[in-house]
């Protein structure tokens, strides 16, 4: 019995997928990458923005063709789209045999067995249910780095975001469970831990009434074998002096922080339901750079939010130019059903949203190139991730780059390197978002 597993969406969803793979492997199922070979197809879906929703729907429909032809005996849909549109999926796509909500993915083996007996299956546990990670999680990221989910859900309720309605309230994974999971990952050979949640900076507030991320980080740094610890999704208003001090003093923590700000105009930020204004954002950035001069700050923005004027867009452009963010991504605003922003007047047309996104990214490309030039001649520690075919060039990442969202450094060397190796590299050239370097002899 062969299973094709397709994981869509964010890294947090990927952790859920790896958990499901671990459950299925324990049940002695085999896996395949070929649709035509699969007896069972599982799609773990996303619906965060319009493009992600479309990708999930298109993937389900494509896989339904294999169910129609009879080569696939069961089609299972899980994840955020399954949680949000369960009735529609069951009604509109009869080829789907099972639907699992976001808090029920641990029922995957049971669902599969029921489907193979010819019956339909649905599972939607309460959104605030916490699933504890099992020891048999399958790491799909190459074995040398892994995402460590430390919390689920969100309480921020930004006006454009559907996450609280598909993932529930914010709930932290108990610290002993996080440390146990991290220890198991290290034993499997993981060298880089990437901490994820909808927001990691309020970790522990629901457990003890205080922010426990600094304490968690200190404990994670004690785990043998871990070289890098990277922080994603830190909201600016929750970044404390204690957290900055831990990043500054603990050697294993990368001087890198993902801090989504979404905009810089105070009126738009208020409409978004954000809890910071431009002044507060600038103050946090100044403090981070003052305390940790080599820190890399990544952020994300939304272009074309309802009622955004050209003047407010230009204000955002000026802010990005002034701040010189090291890493930056932009999403055109996506009106999500059942969110306050979707009901706002003054929706921006798609062409304008895309134009504003392009202008922001073109500006960032210039900033990224200039920032990259500052590293020419410097030595950096690089994590090797692969090799270009038929060339003596390896692909790696520095502390400045998170996988799949940031750039790479291309390392020219005659030496034979292995994926997961750490090497020191001298930067010789900057190429837009990427660097080029040579092994330090």
N, C-alpha and C positions, 0 to 999 in steps of 0.2 A: 504494500500500500504506500504509494508515493504522494507527498504533499508539496504543492507549490505555495510558498508564502510570500506575499507582496506587502511591504510596509511603506506607507506613504506618510507625508507630513513631517513633523518636527522630531527632534532628538528625544523628547519625552515620550512620544508615541513609539519611537524605536525601542526604548527600554521595555515598554509593554509587549512589543513584538518579540523581543528576545526572551522575555518571561514565557510567552506562549510557546515559543520554539523549544524551550527547556522542558515544559510540561509534555509536549508531544514527543520529544526525543525519549523521555523517560518511559513513554507508552510504547516505545520501539517502532514508531513510524519512521519512514525514511523521507528524505527531502530531495527535491529536484528543482532545477532552474528552467526546465522546459515545460511550457504550457501543455503541449500535446501528450506528454508523458504522465501528467498529473492525474491521480485518481481523486484527489481533493484539492481545491483551491481556496486559500484564505486571503482575504484582503483586509488589512488594518488601515482604516480610512482617516482622512482629515477633512475639516470643514472650516478652518480658521478664517480664510478669505475666499473670495469668489473663485480665483484660479485653482486653489487647493480643492474646493468643492467640485469643480468641473473635472479635475483630474481624477478624483475619487469615483465620480459617477461614470466617467468614460472607462475607467479601469474595470469597474464592476460589469458594465455592459459588454466589454470585450471578453471578460472571463465567462460571462453567461453564455456566449456562443459555444464554448467547449462543453458547458453543461447541456446545452441543447443537442449537440452532436452525439452525446453519450459517452465521450471519452473521459469526461469528468463526472464522477458519481455524487459529488457534494460540493456546493459553493457556499462558503461562510463569509459573512461580512461583520467586521468588528470596528471599534474605535468611535471617533467623534461623530462622523456622519451617521453611523449606525445608531448612536444615542439620540441624535437630534431629529433624524428623519426615519425612524424605525417603521412607522405606519406606511409611509410613502414607498419605502424600499420593498416591503412585503407585498404591497398592493400592485406596484408598477413593474416589479421585476420578479415574476413568479419562479424564475430559475434559482433564486436565492433560497437556500435550505435552512440557514440559521442566521440569526442576528444577535450580536452580543454588545451590550452597552459598555461604556468606559469603565464601569466598576464591576464588570462581570467577565473580564477576559480570562480569569483563572478557570472558567467553566469550559474552556476550549475543548478539552479532551472529551468531556461528557457530551458537548454539542456534536462533535464529530461522530461519536459512536451512535448517537440517536439518528443523525442524518443518514448514516450508512445502513441503518435498519429501515430506511424509507420514510421516516417521519420528519416533520418540521420542528425547529427548536428556537426558542427566544429566551433571553436572560437579560433583565435590567434591574440590577440591585440598586439600592439607595445610593445616590451620588456621593454621599459622605462616607461611604464604606472605604476602608483602607485595606489594600491587598499587600501583604508582607512578601517581599522578594524571597524566592526559594534559592537553594544552593545550586540548582542545575540550570540557571540562566545561560543561554547560548550567546556568546559575544560575537557579533557580526561585523565589528569594525576593524578586524585584522588582528586582534589579540594584544596589541601594544598600547591602545588607548580604549577607554570605555566611558560612557556616560553614567553618572551616579545620580539618580533621582532622589532628592531629599525631601520633597513635599509634593502634594497633589492639590489641584484646585486653586481658586483665587477669590479674594474678597474685595479687590479694588473696584470692580464694576465700572471700568471705563466705558463711555457711552457707545463706542464702536465695536466692542468686543463681546463675543458670544461664549467665551470660555467658562465663566461661572455657571452657565446654564447647561453645559455639556460635561463639565468636570467637577462641579460642586464647590463647596466652601474650601478655604485653605486649611490643609491639615498636614502637619509635619510628620515625617517618618521618625519614630523614636530614635534617639541618638545611638543606642546600643545596636539597633537594627542597621542603621547607616554604617556604623563602624564594622559590623560583622560582614556586610555586603562588600565594603571596601577591602577588607582583609581577604575575602575570597577572590576578588578581582586581582589583587596583588599576587596571590598564590598561583593564579592562572597565567601570570606574566605581564599583566597590565602595568605600564609605567606612567601613564598620564591619566589622571582622574579628572573628568569634566563635570562639575557640579551643575545640575539643572533642576528647575522647577518653573512654574509660571513666574515665580519671584523667589530668589533664594535669600534675600536680605532680611525677611521677617521670619526666617526659620526659627521655630521654637516658641513663638509668641502664644500659640494655641496650647502648648504643652506646659509652659511655666510662667507666661506673662512677661517674658523678656526675650530679647533677641539673642539667640544662642549660636548664631553662625560663627562668631569668633572662637568660641569654645570648641565647636565642632571642628573647625579648621585646625586648631592646635592639636587635637586628637588624631585627625587624619594624617598630619605631618609626621606622626610617630610610627606610621606603618612602614615596615621595611619593604624595599623594592619600588616604592612610588617615588618618581623623580619630579614630576610636575603635577600641580593641582591648579585647575583653571576655573574661573568663576564666570558663569553666564547669568544674565537676567537679574541685574541689581538695580532696583529703582532708586533714582537719585535722592528722594526724600528719606530713604531708609539707610543710607550709607553713613555710618557713625564713625567717630574718631577711633573707637576701639577696633572696628573692622579695618580701617586704614592702617592702624598700627600693626595689626596681625599680618596684613599683606606686605607691609614694609619690612617686618622683622623675620618672618618665617621663610626660610630659603627655598622650600619646595613650592611655595605659592607663586605662580607666574605673575609678573607685574603687568597684568592684563585684566580689564574689567569690561563686561558688556553692560552698558547702562542705557536702556532705551529712553529717549526723551520725547519722541514723536513730533514735536514742533518747538518753536521758540517764541511765538507770539502769545501773549498772555490771554487774549480773548479766545483764541482757538484752543489753547490748553485748557481753559475753563470749560469750553463747550465739550471737549473730549473727556471731561471728568478727571483730568490729571490733578495731582496734588502739589505740583511745583509750578512756579513761574520762571520767566527768563532769569531774573535776578538770583533765585535759589539755585538754578542749574549752573549758572556761571560760578557761583560760590563753591559748589561741590567740585566742579572741574578744577578750579584754582587750588583748592585744598589738596586734591589728589595729586596734582602735578607739583605742588609745593613740597609735599611730604615724600613723594615717590617720583623723582624727576624722569625716570625712564619708563613710567607706566604708559601702557597702550590703552586708549579708550575707544571702544567700539560703541556705536549707537545706531538706532533705527529711527526713521522718520516716516510720516504719512503725508503724501502729497494730495492736494485736492479735497481736503476735508470739507464738508458742507459749509457754505458761505465764505470759504477762504477767498480773500481778494488778491489781486495781483500785488498790491502793496504788501500784504502779509506774507505772500510767497517770497517777495524780494527781501523782506525782513529776515525770513528764514535763511535765504541765500547768504545774506550779510553775516548772519550769526555763524553759519557753517564756515565761512571764510575766516572769520575772526577766531573761532575756536580751533580750527585746524584739526578736526578729529582724525585719529590715526586710521580708523576703520569705520565705514558707514554703509548702511543699506537703506533703500527707500521702497516703500510699498505704496502704489496708488490706492487711495481710499476705496474700500469695498463695502457697500451698504449691506449689512447682514440682517436678515429677517429677525424681527423681535428684539431689536436693539434701539435705544433712544435715538442714536444718530441716523438710523435708517428712516425715521419718521420726521427728521428735521427738514424744514424748508431750505431752499438754496442749494440743492444738490448740484455738484459740478459735473459737466459732461466729461465723457471718457477721454476725448482728445486733449482737453485741457489738463486733466489729471496726469496723463502720460507725458505731455510736454513738460509739465513742471517736474515730474520725476526725472526725466532725461536731463533737464537743466541742473538739477541737484547732483545727479551722478556725474555729469561732465565736470562740474566744479570739484567734486570729490576726487575724480581721477587726477586732476592737476595737483591737488593737495597731497594725494598718496604718492605721486611721483616725486614731488619735492621732499616729502618725508623720507622716502626710500633713499634718495641721494645722500641724505645725512648719514646713512649707515655704511656708505662705501669706504672701505679701508678698515672697518671695525670687525672684531671677531665675535661670533655668536654661536651659542650652543644650538645644534640642529637635530631634530628627530627625523630619521630617514623613514620615508613611507613607500618608496618604490623606485623603479629605474626606467628610463626611457629605452624603448626597444632599439637595439643595435647602436647604442651610443654610450659613451662613458659619462653619462649624466644621470645623477640620482635626484629624486624629488623629495623635498623635506619641508618641515615647518620649524619656525623659531617660536620662542615664547610669545611673539607678537601675533600669532595666527592660530585661530581655532579651525578645526577641520571643516571642510565643506562650505564655509562662509567667507573665509579670508584668503589671502594669497599663499604662495609657496616660495621656497628658495630652491633654485636648481644648482646642484653641486657637481662641479666638474672634477673628476678624479679617476686615476687608473686603479685605485684601490678597490677591492671587492667589499662591498658593504651589504648588510642585511637589514631588511625591514624591521624597525624597532630599535636600531642602533642609535646611540647619541654620539655625535661627532662635533668638533669645533671647526667652524668655517670662517674664512675671511671673505667679506662681501666685496665683490669686484665691480658690480654694475646694478643699476636699478631699472626695472622694466615695468612701468605703470604700477600694477598692484603686486608684482613679483620682484624677487631679488635673484642675483646670480652670484655664485661664490666658489671658492676653492678650499679643499681640505687644508687645515693647518698642520704642517709637518712637525 
